[in-house]
Amino acid sequence: MVKPYRAKALMDNLPEDIISLFRQARSLPRNRRLGFFASSFVGYPYHLFPLGEGLDKPRLDFSRFDCLTFVEEMLALTLSDSVDELLPTLDRIRYKNGVVSFLTRNHFPSIDWIPNNSHLFRDITEDFEHTFIEKKIDKKAFFEEHSYRYDGKSVLVRVSVVPPDAIPRRLPAPLVVFFARVNPKTIFTHAGLVIEEKGEALLYNASSEKRAVVRERFSDYLEHKEDILGVKLLFLSHC
């Protein structure tokens, strides 16, 4: 666990522009806040694994993102009713039961992030034409690679996804989306937010290819990513 004084010091030093942005959003209805925050960070740099447990890496950092930390921090901004709630809210999203440690972090979307955050969304994947992907997730091997001992066993997981060509142009929004690709260790390799603007579904995501947070048509992204096996669609009922 990270000592409480670290969390307090972090919040005391939150950049003034982030505090100002947060205050501006308070006047918006909750269902518009996520789009407001996501659009405010377009162009910010991509950086793999920018967050940690507050020791060698900060628990909160709005200066750079990877795909999952972008989703997590935008949700934390949207769901918090005060600046003081930002870090506790983020901790509950990033860690099982909000317990801060590398072992309890939601590393794998299929068996960690999605089930542990199910109170935030409704999985609408199976409302559309869908298929299933099965894979054995070996958390023991993953933690050993990072020099952590883990006593659990590997898990065979089966998840539903919508094939890219079966995703309709009109979708309920906002959504958290996870993209499945062929990968030896995991099912989902990318994440983003789908937000409707002027009747169009836009994808906000921290792109490793473009090295920045970008906004693009969801349909365009799917069309140009031929290696996508399917997409998990999570409707954010609390945003």
Phi, psi and omega per residue, in radians:
M1 nan 2.491 3.073
V2 -1.450 2.383 -3.109
K3 -1.078 2.480 -3.093
P4 -0.971 -0.600 -3.077
Y5 -1.116 -0.473 3.102
R6 -1.131 -0.753 3.134
A7 -1.120 -0.745 -3.142
K8 -1.119 -0.762 -3.141
A9 -1.083 -0.668 3.141
L10 -1.111 -0.793 -3.107
M11 -1.196 -0.596 3.105
D12 -1.131 -0.450 -3.101
N13 -1.852 0.308 3.103
L14 -1.074 2.270 -3.092
P15 -0.969 2.506 -3.082
E16 -1.089 -0.570 -3.138
D17 -1.177 -0.556 3.094
I18 -1.247 -0.721 3.096
I19 -1.086 -0.740 3.112
S20 -1.098 -0.751 3.121
L21 -1.081 -0.742 -3.139
F22 -1.094 -0.725 -3.126
R23 -1.180 -0.660 3.097
Q24 -1.050 -0.673 -3.062
A25 -1.256 -0.350 -3.085
R26 -1.096 -0.433 -3.131
S27 -1.438 -0.132 -3.116
L28 -1.592 2.583 2.989
P29 -1.099 2.601 -3.032
R30 -0.979 -0.601 -3.095
N31 -1.256 -0.101 3.072
R32 -1.895 -0.170 -3.054
R33 -1.197 -0.670 -3.087
L34 -1.084 -0.778 3.102
G35 -1.127 -0.648 3.104
F36 -1.077 -0.836 -3.130
F37 -1.175 -0.811 -3.095
A38 -1.041 -0.745 -3.123
S39 -1.196 -0.463 -3.123
S40 -1.226 -0.319 -3.094
F41 -1.899 0.136 3.065
V42 -1.046 2.314 -3.111
G43 1.678 -0.261 3.100
Y44 -1.156 2.610 -2.998
P45 -1.242 2.609 3.017
Y46 -1.500 2.396 3.062
H47 -2.615 2.158 -3.089
L48 -1.239 2.312 3.102
F49 0.951 1.020 -3.111
P50 -1.360 -0.337 -3.077
L51 -1.900 2.720 3.063
G52 -2.588 -2.578 -3.087
E53 -1.736 0.257 3.081
G54 1.589 0.129 3.128
L55 -1.743 -1.392 3.082
D56 -1.508 -0.313 3.093
K57 -2.338 2.564 -3.085
P58 -1.248 2.742 3.063
R59 -1.459 -0.280 -3.113
L60 -2.536 2.253 -3.119
D61 -2.751 1.948 -3.122
F62 -1.714 0.293 -3.120
S63 -1.688 -0.272 -3.110
R64 -2.824 2.750 -3.015
F65 -2.573 2.679 2.740
D66 -1.894 -3.105 -2.973
C67 -1.074 -0.735 -3.076
L68 -1.380 -0.688 3.123
T69 -1.156 -0.508 3.048
F70 -1.093 -0.843 3.112
V71 -1.042 -0.824 -3.071
E72 -1.116 -0.776 -3.085
E73 -1.283 -0.570 3.049
M74 -1.157 -0.678 3.079
L75 -1.144 -0.724 3.135
A76 -1.076 -0.757 3.093
L77 -1.063 -0.755 -3.067
T78 -1.216 -0.677 -3.015
L79 -1.547 -0.160 -3.119
S80 -1.536 2.416 3.123
D81 -1.671 -0.134 3.071
S82 -2.652 2.818 3.120
V83 -1.044 -0.630 -3.125
D84 -1.145 -0.337 -3.137
E85 -1.494 -0.203 -3.021
L86 -0.985 -0.937 -3.075
L87 -1.175 -0.810 3.083
P88 -1.037 -0.652 3.121
T89 -1.152 -0.767 3.112
L90 -1.088 -0.726 3.127
D91 -1.043 -0.674 3.140
R92 -1.196 -0.486 3.119
I93 -1.393 -0.713 -3.027
R94 -1.458 -0.374 -3.021
Y95 -2.253 2.548 3.082
K96 -1.094 2.162 -3.121
N97 1.026 0.322 3.116
G98 1.270 0.197 -3.131
V99 -1.472 2.020 -2.987
V100 -1.465 1.895 3.012
S101 -2.916 2.786 3.108
F102 -1.082 -0.644 -3.106
L103 -1.199 -0.510 -3.102
T104 -1.735 0.020 3.111
R105 -1.186 2.537 -3.128
N106 -1.391 1.333 -3.056
H107 -1.235 -0.777 -3.035
F108 -1.805 2.062 -3.132
P109 -0.968 -0.743 -3.011
S110 -1.169 -0.662 -3.070
I111 -2.001 -0.134 -3.140
D112 -2.064 -1.242 -2.961
W113 -1.063 -0.865 -3.064
I114 -1.162 -0.932 3.132
P115 -1.120 -0.621 -3.092
N116 -1.332 -0.253 3.088
N117 -2.003 0.321 -3.049
S118 -1.090 -0.346 3.115
H119 -1.232 -0.247 -3.095
L120 -1.577 -0.306 -2.979
F121 -2.525 2.968 2.973
R122 -2.041 2.172 3.129
D123 -1.307 1.926 -3.097
I124 -1.803 0.176 -3.091
T125 -0.928 -0.781 -3.047
E126 -1.444 0.090 2.975
D127 -1.332 -0.198 -3.094
F128 -2.138 3.023 3.034
E129 -1.003 2.228 -3.033
H130 -2.519 2.939 3.059
T131 -2.401 3.106 -3.108
F132 -2.162 2.543 3.072
I133 -2.115 2.304 3.083
E134 -1.997 2.459 3.092
K135 -2.770 2.553 3.043
K136 -1.552 2.123 3.112
I137 -1.731 2.073 -3.094
D138 -1.783 1.517 -3.125
K139 -1.201 -0.557 3.134
K140 -1.045 -0.823 3.126
A141 -1.123 -0.681 3.129
F142 -1.058 -0.848 -3.108
F143 -1.207 -0.610 3.094
E144 -1.110 -0.605 3.074
E145 -1.066 -0.482 3.140
H146 -1.801 0.286 3.056
S147 1.163 0.590 3.062
Y148 -2.042 2.494 3.062
R149 -1.513 2.331 3.126
Y150 -2.424 2.216 -3.044
D151 -1.647 -0.074 -3.114
G152 -1.305 2.924 -3.139
K153 -1.744 2.878 3.048
S154 -1.157 2.670 -3.047
V155 -2.145 2.271 3.015
L156 -1.536 2.020 -3.074
V157 -1.993 2.525 3.122
R158 -2.234 2.041 -3.077
V159 -2.172 2.598 3.093
S160 -1.597 2.491 3.078
V161 -2.483 2.707 3.065
V162 -1.698 2.179 3.076
P163 -1.040 2.546 -3.090
P164 -0.922 -0.682 -3.093
D165 -1.375 -0.036 3.119
A166 -1.832 -0.016 -3.134
I167 -1.394 2.135 -3.119
P168 -1.264 2.783 3.132
R169 -1.147 -0.644 -3.135
R170 -1.780 2.193 -3.132
L171 -2.322 2.630 2.972
P172 -1.140 2.557 -3.103
A173 -2.533 2.734 0.134
P174 -1.436 2.735 -3.134
L175 -2.252 2.536 2.759
V176 -1.646 2.285 -3.139
V177 -2.137 2.412 3.040
F178 -2.065 2.364 -3.079
F179 -1.835 2.209 3.131
A180 -1.651 2.335 3.060
R181 -2.405 2.898 3.059
V182 -1.163 2.156 -3.105
N183 -2.709 2.399 -3.073
P184 -1.237 -0.324 -3.005
K185 -2.021 -0.374 -3.036
T186 -2.565 3.010 3.123
I187 -1.702 -0.873 -3.064
F188 -1.726 2.279 -3.060
T189 -2.062 -0.047 -3.132
H190 -2.698 2.690 -3.125
A191 -2.486 2.731 3.100
G192 -2.871 -3.075 3.121
L193 -2.099 2.306 3.039
V194 -1.862 2.145 -3.086
I195 -2.256 2.358 3.140
E196 -1.501 2.253 3.086
E197 -2.370 2.070 -3.140
K198 0.958 0.750 3.084
G199 1.351 0.158 -3.095
E200 -2.121 2.395 3.121
A201 -1.467 2.016 -3.139
L202 -1.916 2.444 3.096
L203 -1.774 2.149 3.001
Y204 -1.814 2.206 3.139
N205 -2.731 2.641 3.035
A206 -1.505 1.909 -2.979
S207 -1.668 2.174 3.074
S208 -1.238 -0.499 3.135
E209 -1.272 -0.756 -3.107
K210 -1.597 -0.094 3.064
R211 1.029 0.583 -3.117
A212 -2.868 2.887 2.956
V213 -1.310 2.243 -3.069
V214 -2.262 2.768 3.038
R215 -2.112 2.256 -3.129
E216 -2.649 2.807 3.069
R217 -1.105 2.321 3.129
F218 -1.020 -0.734 -3.136
S219 -1.108 -0.656 3.122
D220 -1.154 -0.724 3.131
Y221 -1.060 -0.806 -3.122
L222 -1.126 -0.653 -3.102
E223 -1.157 -0.585 -3.046
H224 -1.693 0.027 3.123
K225 -1.990 1.494 -3.016
E226 -1.262 -0.255 -3.101
D227 -1.568 0.042 -3.134
I228 -1.297 2.186 3.108
L229 -1.460 -0.572 -3.115
G230 3.119 2.986 -3.071
V231 -2.273 2.315 3.014
K232 -1.568 2.242 -3.062
L233 -1.969 2.021 -3.092
L234 -2.097 1.895 -3.118
F235 -1.386 2.161 -3.063
L236 -1.467 1.658 -3.075
S237 -1.285 -0.251 -3.114
H238 -1.805 0.134 -3.129
C239 -1.977 nan nan
